[in-house]
Amino acid sequence: MIKISKKLLRTLGRTNGKYNLVGEGDKILLGLSGGKDSLTLAHSLKHIQKHAPFNFEFEAITITYGMNEKLEFLSEHCKKYDIKHNIYDTEIFDIAKDKIRKNSSYCSFFSRMRRGALYTYALENGFNKLALGHHLDDAVESFFMNLFYNGSMRSMPPIYKANNGLLVIRPLIFARERQLLGFVKSNDLIAIGDESCPAMRFDIKSPHAREKTKEFLAKLEEEKEDIFTMFKAGFEHIHYDTFFDKEKFNI
């Protein structure tokens, strides 16, 4: 039997209550990579489906890259826990050989291509929402990576509408990464790690930006243990008129 901590369930409930991510009549597609984040989200949605006072459908979809991935264990896992699951085959890996320029970001390329495949499957099969397993650590890391490397202030919202009209939701966005790791470990689940990333098949350096950002944030948290609580609060209370965008000036 899968167990989800009460703390994580409270976080899920509050997030859903505040942003109305999952509701009556929704047909939700879940991007299931098999990593700790998407596995936690799959079982969280299953829990909500069993206990919430509303009805919704969800299906997990795993995108292949055309690298002869072995995904039988993931299909068996979903079957065991009554999670509807499909595999969507692509040729993203072969496309990358021709499309990616030297010194370009392989991670960004594969992320964009994977997201495009998810959008395509969702729209072709009548889903109105796409659920992704991003958590608070992802959101904070994204904010600082955009700030340090792109000179922009962006993060990951709990919900947004894509250009194609699909709603993208992140039910775990207020959960910490360590909670999701704890869920997988406490339930003795097999989770895919970074070794499955197609970028690892290319002769490139490991992505340094995220690694350095993680180290930076870890040091901050050592000095101020509630720093991620402050980040969360800050992301919810943005004073646009105090920055340099003249379109937002309060005059």
C-alpha positions as CSV (number, residue, x, y, z in Angstrom):
1,M,0.0,0.0,0.0
2,I,1.3,3.4,-1.0
3,K,1.7,5.9,1.9
4,I,1.8,9.7,1.5
5,S,2.8,11.8,4.4
6,K,0.1,14.0,6.1
7,K,2.3,17.0,5.6
8,L,2.6,16.4,1.8
9,L,-1.2,15.8,1.6
10,R,-1.9,19.1,3.4
11,T,0.4,20.9,1.1
12,L,-1.4,19.4,-1.9
13,G,-4.8,20.3,-0.5
14,R,-3.9,23.9,0.2
15,T,-2.3,24.4,-3.2
16,N,-5.3,22.9,-5.0
17,G,-7.7,24.9,-2.8
18,K,-5.9,28.2,-3.5
19,Y,-5.3,27.8,-7.3
20,N,-8.1,25.4,-8.3
21,L,-5.7,23.1,-10.2
22,V,-7.8,20.0,-10.2
23,G,-11.6,20.1,-10.3
24,E,-14.8,18.6,-11.4
25,G,-14.8,17.1,-14.9
26,D,-11.1,17.7,-15.6
27,K,-9.3,15.3,-17.9
28,I,-5.7,15.6,-16.9
29,L,-2.6,14.3,-18.6
30,L,0.4,13.6,-16.4
31,G,3.9,13.7,-17.7
32,L,5.4,10.6,-16.1
33,S,9.2,10.3,-16.6
34,G,9.5,7.7,-13.8
35,G,11.6,10.1,-11.7
36,K,10.8,10.8,-8.0
37,D,8.8,14.0,-8.8
38,S,6.4,12.5,-11.4
39,L,6.0,9.3,-9.4
40,T,5.0,11.3,-6.4
41,L,2.6,13.3,-8.5
42,A,1.0,10.2,-10.0
43,H,0.2,8.7,-6.6
44,S,-0.9,12.1,-5.3
45,L,-3.4,12.4,-8.1
46,K,-4.6,8.9,-7.5
47,H,-5.1,9.8,-3.8
48,I,-7.1,12.9,-4.7
49,Q,-9.2,10.9,-7.1
50,K,-10.1,8.5,-4.4
51,H,-10.9,11.0,-1.7
52,A,-11.9,14.3,-3.2
53,P,-15.6,15.3,-3.3
54,F,-15.4,15.8,-7.1
55,N,-14.7,13.6,-10.1
56,F,-11.9,13.9,-12.6
57,E,-9.9,11.6,-14.9
58,F,-6.2,11.4,-15.3
59,E,-3.8,9.4,-17.4
60,A,0.0,9.1,-17.2
61,I,2.0,9.4,-20.4
62,T,5.7,8.6,-20.8
63,I,7.6,10.2,-23.6
64,T,10.3,8.1,-25.2
65,Y,13.2,9.7,-27.1
66,G,13.9,6.9,-29.5
67,M,16.8,5.5,-27.5
68,N,15.4,2.0,-27.0
69,E,14.4,2.9,-23.5
70,K,13.4,0.0,-21.2
71,L,10.1,1.1,-19.6
72,E,8.4,-2.2,-18.8
73,F,9.0,-1.7,-15.1
74,L,7.1,1.7,-15.3
75,S,4.2,0.1,-17.1
76,E,4.1,-2.7,-14.6
77,H,4.1,-0.2,-11.7
78,C,1.2,1.8,-13.1
79,K,-0.8,-1.4,-13.7
80,K,-0.1,-2.6,-10.1
81,Y,-1.5,0.7,-8.7
82,D,-4.3,1.1,-11.2
83,I,-2.9,4.2,-12.9
84,K,-3.8,4.4,-16.6
85,H,-0.5,4.7,-18.5
86,N,0.6,5.0,-22.1
87,I,3.9,5.3,-23.8
88,Y,4.3,7.9,-26.6
89,D,7.2,7.2,-28.9
90,T,9.2,10.0,-30.5
91,E,12.4,10.4,-32.5
92,I,13.6,13.3,-30.4
93,F,17.1,11.8,-29.9
94,D,17.8,11.5,-33.6
95,I,16.4,15.0,-34.3
96,A,18.8,16.3,-31.7
97,K,21.8,15.1,-33.6
98,D,21.0,17.4,-36.5
99,K,19.3,20.3,-34.8
100,I,21.5,21.1,-31.8
101,R,24.3,23.4,-32.4
102,K,27.7,23.0,-30.7
103,N,27.7,24.6,-27.2
104,S,23.9,24.9,-27.2
105,S,21.9,23.7,-24.1
106,Y,21.0,20.1,-24.6
107,C,18.9,20.1,-21.5
108,S,16.8,23.0,-22.8
109,F,16.4,21.4,-26.2
110,F,15.2,18.1,-24.8
111,S,12.9,19.8,-22.4
112,R,11.2,21.8,-25.1
113,M,10.9,18.8,-27.4
114,R,9.4,16.7,-24.6
115,R,7.0,19.4,-23.7
116,G,5.9,19.7,-27.3
117,A,5.2,16.0,-27.4
118,L,3.1,16.2,-24.3
119,Y,1.1,19.1,-25.8
120,T,0.5,17.1,-28.9
121,Y,-0.7,14.0,-27.1
122,A,-2.9,16.1,-24.8
123,L,-4.6,18.0,-27.5
124,E,-5.1,15.0,-29.8
125,N,-6.7,13.0,-27.0
126,G,-9.1,15.6,-25.4
127,F,-7.2,16.6,-22.2
128,N,-7.8,20.0,-20.8
129,K,-4.9,20.1,-18.4
130,L,-1.3,18.9,-18.3
131,A,0.2,18.1,-14.9
132,L,3.9,18.4,-14.3
133,G,5.9,17.4,-11.2
134,H,7.8,20.6,-10.5
135,H,8.3,21.4,-6.8
136,L,9.4,24.5,-4.8
137,D,13.1,23.8,-5.2
138,D,12.6,23.8,-9.0
139,A,10.7,27.1,-8.8
140,V,13.4,28.8,-6.7
141,E,16.3,27.4,-8.8
142,S,14.5,28.6,-12.0
143,F,14.2,32.1,-10.5
144,F,17.8,32.4,-9.7
145,M,19.0,30.8,-12.9
146,N,17.0,33.3,-14.9
147,L,18.3,36.1,-12.8
148,F,21.9,35.1,-12.9
149,Y,22.2,33.9,-16.4
150,N,19.4,35.6,-18.4
151,G,18.9,38.9,-16.5
152,S,15.2,38.2,-16.1
153,M,12.9,37.6,-13.2
154,R,10.9,34.5,-14.0
155,S,9.9,31.4,-12.1
156,M,7.3,28.6,-12.4
157,P,3.6,29.4,-11.7
158,P,1.2,26.8,-10.2
159,I,-1.0,27.2,-13.2
160,Y,-0.8,28.9,-16.6
161,K,-2.4,28.7,-20.0
162,A,-0.2,27.6,-22.9
163,N,-0.5,29.3,-26.3
164,N,-2.5,26.3,-27.5
165,G,-5.1,26.8,-24.8
166,L,-4.0,23.9,-22.6
167,L,-3.8,24.6,-18.9
168,V,-0.5,23.5,-17.4
169,I,-0.7,22.7,-13.6
170,R,1.9,22.0,-11.0
171,P,0.2,20.5,-7.9
172,L,3.5,19.9,-6.1
173,I,4.9,23.4,-6.6
174,F,4.8,24.2,-2.8
175,A,6.4,20.8,-1.8
176,R,10.1,20.5,-1.1
177,E,12.3,18.2,-3.2
178,R,13.3,16.3,-0.1
179,Q,9.7,15.4,0.6
180,L,9.4,13.8,-2.8
181,L,12.6,11.9,-2.3
182,G,11.3,10.8,1.1
183,F,8.0,9.6,-0.5
184,V,9.9,7.3,-3.0
185,K,12.3,6.0,-0.3
186,S,9.6,5.3,2.3
187,N,7.5,3.4,-0.3
188,D,10.6,1.6,-1.6
189,L,9.9,2.6,-5.2
190,I,12.2,2.4,-8.1
191,A,12.8,5.9,-9.6
192,I,14.7,6.9,-12.7
193,G,17.5,9.4,-12.2
194,D,19.5,11.8,-14.3
195,E,21.1,8.9,-16.1
196,S,18.0,8.6,-18.3
197,C,18.5,12.0,-19.7
198,P,19.3,11.8,-23.4
199,A,21.8,14.6,-23.1
200,M,24.0,12.1,-21.2
201,R,24.5,10.3,-24.5
202,F,26.3,13.3,-26.0
203,D,29.9,14.4,-25.4
204,I,29.1,17.5,-23.3
205,K,29.8,18.8,-19.9
206,S,27.2,18.3,-17.2
207,P,24.9,21.3,-16.9
208,H,26.8,23.6,-14.5
209,A,24.2,26.4,-14.1
210,R,21.7,24.3,-12.1
211,E,24.3,22.6,-10.1
212,K,25.9,25.9,-9.0
213,T,22.5,27.3,-8.2
214,K,21.7,24.3,-6.1
215,E,24.9,24.8,-4.2
216,F,24.2,28.5,-3.8
217,L,20.7,27.8,-2.3
218,A,22.0,25.1,-0.1
219,K,24.4,27.5,1.5
220,L,21.7,30.1,2.0
221,E,19.5,27.5,3.7
222,E,22.3,26.5,6.0
223,E,22.5,30.2,7.1
224,K,18.7,30.7,7.3
225,E,16.7,27.5,7.6
226,D,13.4,29.1,6.7
227,I,14.7,30.7,3.5
228,F,12.5,28.6,1.2
229,T,9.4,29.7,3.2
230,M,10.5,33.2,2.6
231,F,10.9,32.5,-1.2
232,K,7.4,31.1,-1.3
233,A,6.0,34.1,0.4
234,G,7.9,36.4,-1.8
235,F,6.7,34.7,-5.0
236,E,3.1,35.3,-3.7
237,H,3.7,39.0,-2.8
238,I,5.3,40.7,-5.8
239,H,5.4,44.6,-5.8
240,Y,5.7,45.1,-9.6
241,D,5.8,48.9,-9.3
242,T,9.1,48.8,-7.3
243,F,11.1,47.5,-10.2
244,F,12.3,49.2,-13.4
245,D,9.5,48.2,-15.8
246,K,7.9,51.6,-16.7
247,E,4.7,49.8,-17.7
248,K,4.2,48.8,-14.1
249,F,4.9,52.2,-12.5
250,N,2.1,53.4,-10.2
251,I,1.9,56.9,-11.6
